[in-house]
């Protein structure tokens, strides 16, 4: 379907008597799609099957989401059918990334069953219409399981190893394996134009953050703006760094932890605020690594902010241990594969600070109370840690 502005939308339809209407869970549209996977092509639609088994019932996922997801299930388990509501006019990164990871044997993601793409004419890139992945029963995302791990350690309910070292190491191994599966054997490298664009974008994001903040957060951000610009300056010298088809929006919230104890990466759609060309383009592996490392810091800030009476020193130990375990495991996994060159260490700090600037912008435009997270990140980076830990007047 198209609206008045020629924006395209996908919606499952069913025949109801003598009329066609929008399908709802229970009508069987998701079941029919799963059954049709592997058909190859059907007019302008191409259907791909990688895995799967018979399913017989469907139900709605009752959560807020940008797309529409339906759970289908049968005697051997279930899957999630994600209908893409707003169909992109450009190629989508998810089909390319997922297909490449399936080919590489990467299994630290919900098992892909298949997908449907639509190509109205040979000159247009195929657009993703639906993706089907195995259901991970009772899975929690990282804003749940990682927060619970940090709280459990800080309260004395579990060890530092079980709550921080082991999960951090698992994440590092998974992200490295993902990059190994996505990377070319001889990856392209960034040129001076890439580096200049990354640097300019980061500085513009900092300017946006300054314009959007007010109050004590604005005062602190202004105080440290020059130090931030100095850290971001390394991006201007990133020519020569290897480029990889990365996840693009990697943080703990994109990692599911199932009842089987396994961690699985989800949502390969790329950065939702980036242009389609940017989401498709290979980027430094450091973007994903920095995103995950910074999000582990953010977990600690969430715990301190939301948990009355929590020991800040214990949360700090959890944070540094989890990040160090993640980075060590990531580097070791690349090194073991002989691909240590994929990570440009020079870019970790500037990419982490770029993400902090983006968090300010996200808070300013969409979620005002989230500002305490980037505010704490800036204070931890640029202020004396002993002074920060002692302060009680700001977000904690």
C-alpha positions in Angstrom: 0.0 0.0 0.0 1.1 3.6 -0.6 0.0 6.8 1.2 -0.4 10.3 -0.3 3.4 10.8 0.1 4.2 7.6 -1.8 5.4 5.9 1.4 5.0 2.2 1.2 3.5 -0.1 3.9 3.0 -3.8 4.1 0.1 -5.5 5.8 -1.2 -9.1 5.8 -4.7 -9.4 4.3 -7.3 -12.1 4.5 -10.4 -12.9 2.5 -13.4 -12.5 4.8 -16.6 -13.5 2.9 -16.9 -11.2 0.0 -14.4 -8.6 1.3 -10.7 -8.3 2.0 -9.6 -7.0 5.4 -6.5 -6.5 7.5 -5.4 -9.8 9.1 -5.2 -10.1 12.8 -3.5 -12.8 14.9 -5.7 -15.9 14.8 -6.6 -15.4 11.1 -3.8 -17.6 10.0 -1.8 -15.2 7.9 1.4 -15.7 9.8 0.9 -19.5 9.6 0.4 -19.3 5.9 3.6 -17.2 5.5 5.6 -19.8 7.4 4.2 -22.6 5.2 5.0 -20.6 2.1 8.7 -20.1 3.0 11.0 -21.8 0.5 8.5 -21.4 -2.4 11.3 -19.4 -4.1 9.3 -16.7 -5.8 5.7 -15.6 -6.2 5.5 -12.7 -8.6 7.3 -9.7 -7.2 7.9 -11.6 -3.9 10.8 -13.8 -3.1 10.6 -16.3 -0.2 13.6 -17.8 1.5 13.6 -20.7 3.9 16.6 -21.6 6.1 15.0 -23.6 8.9 11.7 -24.3 10.6 9.1 -26.9 11.5 5.3 -27.2 11.4 3.3 -24.7 13.3 -0.4 -24.8 14.0 -1.4 -21.7 16.0 -0.7 -18.0 16.3 -1.0 -15.3 18.9 -0.1 -11.6 19.2 2.9 -10.1 21.0 1.4 -7.6 23.3 4.2 -5.0 23.5 4.9 -1.7 21.9 6.9 -2.2 18.7 7.7 -0.3 15.5 6.8 -3.4 13.4 4.1 -6.0 14.0 5.1 -9.4 15.4 3.1 -12.5 15.7 4.1 -15.7 17.5 3.4 -19.0 15.7 3.8 -22.3 17.6 3.5 -26.0 17.2 4.5 -29.2 18.9 8.2 -28.7 18.3 8.4 -25.0 19.3 7.6 -21.7 17.8 8.8 -18.7 15.9 8.3 -15.0 15.7 6.9 -13.6 12.4 7.8 -9.9 12.1 5.8 -8.0 9.6 7.7 -4.9 8.4 5.0 -2.1 8.6 6.9 0.7 6.8 8.6 -0.8 3.8 11.8 0.8 2.9 12.4 2.2 -0.6 16.0 1.1 -0.3 17.7 -2.2 0.4 17.6 -3.4 4.0 20.7 -4.4 5.9 19.0 -7.2 7.9 18.5 -9.7 5.0 22.1 -9.3 3.9 23.5 -9.6 7.4 21.4 -12.5 8.4 22.0 -14.5 5.2 25.7 -14.0 5.6 25.7 -15.1 9.2 23.6 -18.2 8.3 26.1 -19.1 5.6 29.0 -18.6 8.1 27.3 -20.9 10.7 26.9 -18.2 13.3 24.4 -19.5 15.8 24.4 -16.9 18.6 21.1 -15.4 17.3 17.5 -16.6 17.3 17.6 -19.3 14.5 16.4 -17.6 11.3 13.6 -19.6 9.6 13.2 -17.4 6.6 12.2 -14.1 5.1 10.0 -12.5 2.4 11.2 -9.7 0.2 9.4 -7.6 -2.4 10.9 -6.3 -5.6 8.3 -4.4 -7.7 10.7 -4.1 -10.7 14.2 -5.3 -11.6 15.8 -1.9 -11.1 14.5 -1.5 -7.5 16.4 -3.1 -4.6 14.4 -5.8 -2.8 12.6 -4.6 0.3 12.1 -6.7 3.4 8.4 -7.5 4.1 8.6 -10.2 6.8 11.3 -12.0 8.8 10.7 -15.3 10.7 13.0 -16.3 13.5 12.8 -19.1 16.1 11.1 -18.1 19.4 13.4 -17.9 22.4 11.1 -19.0 25.2 11.0 -16.6 28.3 13.9 -14.6 26.9 15.0 -11.4 28.6 16.9 -8.6 26.9 20.0 -7.0 28.3 18.2 -4.1 30.0 16.6 -6.8 32.1 19.2 -9.6 32.6 22.2 -7.3 32.8 20.5 -5.0 35.3 19.5 -8.0 37.4 23.1 -9.3 37.3 24.5 -6.0 38.5 21.9 -5.7 41.3 22.5 -9.4 42.3 26.2 -8.8 42.7 25.8 -5.4 44.5 23.4 -7.1 47.0 25.7 -10.0 47.6 23.4 -12.5 46.0 26.0 -13.7 43.4 29.7 -13.6 42.6 31.5 -11.1 40.5 32.5 -14.0 38.1 28.9 -15.2 37.6 27.4 -11.8 37.3 30.0 -9.9 35.3 33.0 -11.9 34.1 31.2 -14.8 32.6 28.5 -12.7 30.9 31.0 -10.1 29.7 33.2 -12.9 28.2 30.3 -14.5 26.5 29.3 -11.2 24.9 32.8 -10.6 23.7 33.1 -14.0 22.1 29.7 -13.6 20.4 30.3 -10.1 19.0 33.7 -11.3 17.7 32.2 -14.4 16.1 29.6 -12.2 14.5 32.2 -9.9 13.0 34.2 -12.8 11.8 31.1 -14.1 10.0 30.3 -10.8 8.5 33.8 -9.6 7.5 35.4 -10.2 4.1 38.6 -12.2 4.0 40.3 -9.0 2.7 38.1 -6.2 4.0 38.0 -2.8 2.5 39.5 0.1 4.5 38.3 3.6 5.3 39.7 6.5 3.3 40.1 10.1 4.4 36.6 10.9 3.2 35.1 8.3 5.5 37.2 9.6 8.5 36.2 13.2 7.8 32.5 12.3 7.6 32.6 10.3 10.9 34.4 13.2 12.6 32.0 15.8 11.3 28.9 13.7 12.2 30.2 13.2 15.8 30.9 16.9 16.3 27.5 17.8 14.9 25.9 15.3 17.3 27.8 17.0 20.2 26.4 20.4 19.0 22.9 18.9 19.0 23.4 17.5 22.5 24.5 21.0 23.8 21.5 22.6 22.1 19.0 20.1 23.6 20.3 20.0 27.2 19.5 22.4 30.0 20.0 22.7 33.7 22.9 20.9 35.5 23.4 18.5 32.6 23.9 21.3 30.2 26.4 23.0 32.6 28.4 19.8 32.9 28.3 19.1 29.2 29.5 22.6 28.4 32.3 22.2 30.9 33.6 19.0 29.3 32.7 19.9 25.6 36.4 20.6 24.7 37.5 17.3 26.2 34.8 15.5 24.3 35.9 17.2 21.0 39.5 16.2 21.7 38.4 12.5 22.1 36.2 12.7 19.0 39.1 14.2 17.1 40.7 10.7 16.7 37.9 9.9 14.2 39.4 12.4 11.7 42.5 10.2 11.6 40.7 6.8 11.0 41.7 6.4 7.4 43.0 2.8 7.0 40.8 1.2 9.5 39.2 -2.1 8.2 35.5 -1.9 7.3 33.0 -4.7 8.2 29.2 -5.1 7.6 28.5 -4.5 11.3 25.3 -4.9 13.4 25.1 -1.1 13.6 22.9 -0.7 16.7 24.6 -3.0 19.2 23.9 -2.7 22.9 22.9 -5.0 25.7 19.2 -4.5 24.8 19.9 -6.3 21.5 21.0 -9.5 23.3 18.5 -12.0 24.5 19.2 -14.4 27.4 17.1 -17.5 27.3 16.3 -20.1 29.9 18.9 -22.3 28.3 21.6 -19.9 29.5 22.6 -18.9 25.9 23.0 -15.3 24.8 21.6 -14.4 21.3 22.0 -11.2 19.2 18.9 -9.8 17.6 17.7 -7.0 15.3 20.1 -6.6 12.4 18.3 -3.6 11.0 21.1 -1.2 11.8 21.0 2.2 13.4 17.4 3.4 13.1 18.4 7.1 12.8 21.0 6.5 10.0 20.2 6.8 6.3 19.6 3.5 4.4 23.0 4.0 2.7 24.8 4.4 6.0 23.0 1.3 7.5 24.1 -0.8 4.5 27.7 0.5 4.3 30.5 -1.5 6.1 31.9 0.4 9.1 34.6 -0.1 11.6 34.1 -3.0 14.0 34.8 -0.6 16.8 31.3 0.9 16.3 29.7 -2.3 17.6 32.4 -2.9 20.2 32.1 0.6 21.5 28.3 0.4 21.5 28.3 -2.8 23.6 31.0 -1.6 26.0 29.3 1.7 26.6 25.9 0.0 27.2 27.5 -2.0 29.9 28.5 1.2 31.6 24.9 2.4 31.1 23.6 -0.7 32.9 25.6 0.4 35.9 24.2 3.9 35.8 20.7 2.6 35.6 21.3 0.4 38.6 22.7 3.3 40.6 19.8 5.5 39.6 17.0 3.0 40.2 18.2 1.0 43.2 17.8 2.8 46.6 20.7 2.0 48.9 22.8 0.2 46.4 26.5 0.2 47.1 28.0 2.4 44.3 31.5 0.9 44.8 30.1 -2.6 44.1 28.2 -1.4 41.0 31.5 0.2 39.8 33.3 -3.2 40.3 30.6 -4.9 38.3 30.8 -2.3 35.5 34.6 -2.4 35.1 34.8 -6.2 35.4 32.0 -6.7 32.8 33.5 -4.3 30.3 37.1 -5.6 30.7 35.8 -9.2 30.3 33.9 -8.2 27.2 36.8 -6.5 25.6 39.4 -9.2 26.5 37.2 -11.9 25.2 36.5 -10.0 22.0 40.2 -9.4 21.3 41.1 -13.0 22.2 38.5 -14.5 19.8 39.7 -12.3 16.9 43.3 -13.2 17.7 42.5 -16.9 17.8 41.1 -16.6 14.3 44.1 -14.6 13.1 41.9 -11.5 12.5 43.0 -9.2 15.3 43.4 -6.5 12.6 39.6 -6.1 12.4 39.5 -4.0 15.5 41.2 -0.6 15.3 41.9 0.2 19.0 42.3 3.9 18.3 38.6 4.2 17.6 37.2 2.7 20.8 37.2 5.8 23.0 36.0 8.2 20.2 33.2 5.8 19.2 32.2 5.4 22.8 32.0 9.1 23.3 30.1 9.5 20.0 27.5 7.1 21.4 27.3 9.2 24.6 26.6 12.2 22.5 23.9 10.3 20.7 22.4 9.3 24.1 22.1 13.0 25.0 20.3 13.7 21.7 18.0 10.7 22.2 17.1 11.9 25.7 16.6 15.5 24.5 14.3 14.5 21.7 12.5 11.4 22.9 13.1 10.4 26.6 14.0 13.3 28.8 14.6 11.3 32.0 17.3 9.3 30.2 19.6 12.3 30.3 21.1 11.0 33.6 22.8 8.2 31.7 25.0 10.3 29.3 25.5 12.8 32.1 27.0 10.1 34.3 29.1 8.8 31.4 30.6 12.3 30.9 31.3 12.7 34.6 33.0 9.3 34.8 35.1 10.0 31.7 36.2 13.6 32.5 35.9 14.1 36.3 37.9 12.6 39.2 36.2 9.2 39.9 36.6 9.6 43.6 34.9 13.0 43.5 32.1 11.6 41.3 31.4 8.7 43.6 31.2 11.0 46.6 28.7 13.4 45.1 25.1 12.9 46.0 23.5 16.0 44.4 23.3 14.8 40.8 21.9 11.8 38.9 23.5 8.6 40.2 
